[in-house]
Amino acid sequence: MAAIAFRSAAPKTGFSLTSLVGSVVSWNDRRMTRNSLNQLSVSQLDDIGLVRGDIEDIANGGLIR
């Protein structure tokens, strides 16, 4: 007797628990980065070549130095 595989070739759409968890992890990483950088003084930010206005761009991955 042969085994029959019932697999759909169509991609799955809709709710994905993996996608949801990934989104939460990504949001938390951005939040932690933002909080850590906001705790630094202006002098400390200057030492690493940043200004306070760069924090949001760095947290969102838009500014890489």
C-alpha positions, 0 to 999 in steps of 0.5 A, spaced: 500 500 500 502 506 498 502 512 502 499 518 499 501 525 501 496 531 502 500 537 502 498 543 499 502 547 494 499 554 496 502 558 501 499 559 507 496 566 509 493 569 515 494 568 522 501 566 524 504 565 531 511 565 529 510 572 525 506 574 531 512 572 536 517 575 531 513 582 531 513 582 539 521 580 539 522 585 534 518 591 538 521 589 545 528 589 542 527 596 539 524 598 546 530 596 550 535 599 545 531 606 545 531 605 553 538 604 554 540 609 549 536 614 553 539 613 559 546 615 557 548 622 558 549 627 552 557 626 554 556 619 553 552 619 547 558 624 544 563 619 546 560 614 541 558 619 536 551 620 537 546 625 538 539 624 542 536 625 535 539 619 532 536 614 538 529 613 534 533 612 527 538 607 531 532 603 534 528 602 528 535 600 524 535 606 520 541 609 522 548 605 522 554 608 523 
